[in-house]
């Protein structure tokens, strides 16, 4: 297992999730604002890109 560190796009909090070593994608929820994010491995092995997922805002 490895740590995927990511920054919430809604509130800016830094979050961490344990993911399998071979994972390139994951999902996690911000510990501060509870927004769900889709995570993708970035060029740096620890920092991952995050984008919100879930309900669309009209």
N, C-alpha and C positions, 0 to 999 in steps of 0.2 A: 504494500500500500504506500501511497505517497500523498502529500498535502497539496491541494489545489487552492491557492490563495486568489481571491477575486474581490473586486470593488463593486458595491451595489450602485446601479445606475440611478436609483431613486434617491437614496439618502447619503451616499458616499462612504458608507461604513465598509471597513475591510472585513472580509469573511474568509473562513477556511473550511474545506471539506476534505475528508479522506476519500480517495478514489483508487481503483486498482492501477498498478504500475503501467499497464498497457492502454489505459483509457485515453481517448482523445476528446470525449464529450461526457458531460454529466449534467445533472440538475441539482440545485440547492435553493434554500430559502434564506434570505437575509435575517440575521439574528436580531436586528434592530427594528426594521419596518415590515418584515415578513413577506416581502415581495419575492416571488419565485423567479429564478433566473436559469437560463440555459447557459452552460459553461462550455468553452472550447479551449483546448490547449493552445498556448501562445508560443512564440519563439523562445521565451524564457521558460524553463521547465516548471517553475513554481507559480508564477503569475499567469492566471487564465483570463480570457476575455469573457465578459458576461453581457447577456442581453435579457431583458425582462420577458417573461412568458405569462400567458393566462388570458384573462378577460380583456377584450378590446374596449378602449374608451371611445365613446361616440363624440 
